[in-house]
Amino acid sequence: MTDATTLPGSPDPTAISDEAYRALDGAAVELVSIRRAGELLDAVGPRSFLHAGPPIDLEEMPGPLRAAVSCALMLEGEASTIEEAGAIIDRGEVTIRPGHDVGCVGLVAGMVSPSVPVVEVRATGGRRAFCPLHEGMAPSLRYGAYGPAVLERLRWLGEVLAPRVTAALEDNPVDIVELIQEGLRRGDEVHNRNNASSAALALRLAPGIVRTAPTALAAQIIEDLASNPNLFLSFSAPTAKAIGDTVAGLGAPRVVTAMAANGVRLGVRVGGTGDRWFTAPSTAGEPRMFEGFEVADANPAMGDSLATETVGLGAFALSGSPALAAFFGLTHAQALETSREMRQISVGISSRFKVPIESYEGTGIGIDVRKVAETGIAPIINGGFAHRTAGVGMIGVGLLRLPIEPFLEANAALDAALAPA
Amino acid sequence: MTDATTLPGSPDPTAISDEAYRALDGAAVELVSIRRAGELLDAVGPRSFLHAGPPIDLEEMPGPLRAAVSCALMLEGEASTIEEAGAIIDRGEVTIRPGHDVGCVGLVAGMVSPSVPVVEVRATGGRRAFCPLHEGMAPSLRYGAYGPAVLERLRWLGEVLAPRVTAALEDNPVDIVELIQEGLRRGDEVHNRNNASSAALALRLAPGIVRTAPTALAAQIIEDLASNPNLFLSFSAPTAKAIGDTVAGLGAPRVVTAMAANGVRLGVRVGGTGDRWFTAPSTAGEPRMFEGFEVADANPAMGDSLATETVGLGAFALSGSPALAAFFGLTHAQALETSREMRQISVGISSRFKVPIESYEGTGIGIDVRKVAETGIAPIINGGFAHRTAGVGMIGVGLLRLPIEPFLEANAALDAALAPA
């Protein structure tokens, strides 16, 4: 079942990895609520925010991230113009830290301030994870847009929609893993394509919303949820984070527990090395650019949504998403090759994330850094790339082969730490 | 674009087939209402019903069809027990005719009596088509189940759910072709697999239902629609019928305009031969039987839902539905081969029914009987097979290669009729 990593000098090395495999393969994850971050996360305050990826200093933030911080300052009433917000940043009067440190993954900039609506999930064993609710396809905080419409929408989502969805969940738990499984049968890989899963989730929530919200509002909320084909990403990503953190909690060596980017650096966390980030410069690779844009316009990868690849979804399930592969400009054969290659560096094969087009073979789950080192195969993610200029939004998509160095470095660090004395 | 059939002796034969191709490829179809059949179809009365497939006499009806007639008699209050209903049938005091004659397609038995809830669609040019609303996966009229729960559910669907859905459609038209297109991107072939399209349809209807129905009822109706993974078949099948009838209205020769089975005979209608049915004995082929059943238990094919294959869906789009192919016990390569083979006997390639896994190649649309004759390739359909005993339901699934004789016979009839004098 699992092709376990064997550790030199470890008393029962196979058992450790089996436990990690079982956590990757078995953790159930349930939707708990959507609330404003201030109600859920002690780590956020009016000038204390979370961001995507490994740590980054205020001075080195790329355009979209800096703009997202400005947007958050305006959302919290700390600044009333973009210039005021910029001055606060320049004076160093705001603090930012990786959401990953407090169980939170964010899309693109991953900006979380107290008023940002956040999806809360809970895994087997009680571990919770969070992700800002996907705002939809219009200009949005995640890309560093900060106009009045962006702020107004965030407030409506946090103050109006979120409590109604949460109320609809009482006595009515929603199993996110089940929605992921059905999504894989409906051509989603739940990272860059979420059309079917988003519809299934909205439909799943609808009756509860109808029963608990005033009529006109219920209809409006259902329409809003239904209008967002990427809604589900803000549910699949924290589910992946909850699974990754569960594995991290086991301390099982060699297993990648987090991958994330902040637009400057890509960072990787690996079991057995604690909270250390192994990093490399972030890159955009060679995405397929939307009309009117060039690769040079793309900001290097940013965001935490590659949490999905960390647990066997996204590019690891690309063979199951022919519509996405075609959108990337790939043939089915290329998509299949991607998923197969990723199985070679995985801890094991999923018994629940299955791809019908491969006769229901499971996806590879859990990246084993030793296999990365042995094969020379670096993980691939499904990327969506933001314009370097804040607020423009997504301008390109495609497969991105991650830099291999962080994985090799983590593996070498474990070799050194675990070598017999 | 279209590989047109050329007719000897016809003044401008290519033009005729181009027109047929354009109708197959272009007809828009919109959802109009769900109503009880008595409100929509003059052809039905308390003892005058519609059935699936070509004409059949009361005496030769197979078990499930006879039981469905009995159920309809009980639903209409003409009989209060199955024995009373049987006596009415035996005395010949009920009349049945093919739904196809009045624009209606039905699932399995295809039984339509005045109280049966029926989906109404309308194509470009105003042509309407109808199909009994899919009752769900519990024992149902379409398989000849007739218990109190079946009758109660039909009444609830017709008297409670149907008017609420119809009300929700006012000023809010639903484009069924668009839902089919998105279904193909989500792994449905909209004949035997409708999971994603059913969810999309239910979600599409939900806000309108919330705005027009009392709260508790709205929630109940949305849950009911959401609970039926094959709901959409009762929308895709009449859409196919509307398209097929539009083509039939053009009189374009060689193009199959209807395929249907009544459990005894399979019948085919072909452009240029009017309303004539070319028939052959129906068969179950070699389906994959559900646990506990044998091929001998299966009733030969019955139902009008192969209307979907008639216009380029179902088996013609099997490559796009890996989950269904796997359920049939087929590999993706076999599914691909099926779709490719069907393109060889098609009038043309769809510009709107596209399969992402084939790099968005269109499905073959419209069966050309001359190509069937020339290649020796008989059409294939995706089949679901009923038990010979009424009410048991579906006991097997799989590809069914239709008997080639009706297609050859129609082609020969056209050759004779169109030969130069």
Interface residues (C-beta under 8 A of the other chain):
Chain A: E182 R185 R186 G187 D188 N195 A196 A199 A200 A202 L203 R204 A206 P207 G208 V210 R211 T215 A216 A218 A219 Q220 I222 E223 A226 G320 P322 A323 A325 A326 T331 H332 V355 P356 I357 E358 S359 Y360
Chain B: E182 R185 R186 G187 D188 N195 A196 A199 A200 A202 L203 R204 A206 P207 G208 V210 R211 T215 A216 A218 A219 Q220 I222 E223 A226 G320 P322 A323 A325 A326 T331 H332 V355 P356 I357 E358 S359 Y360
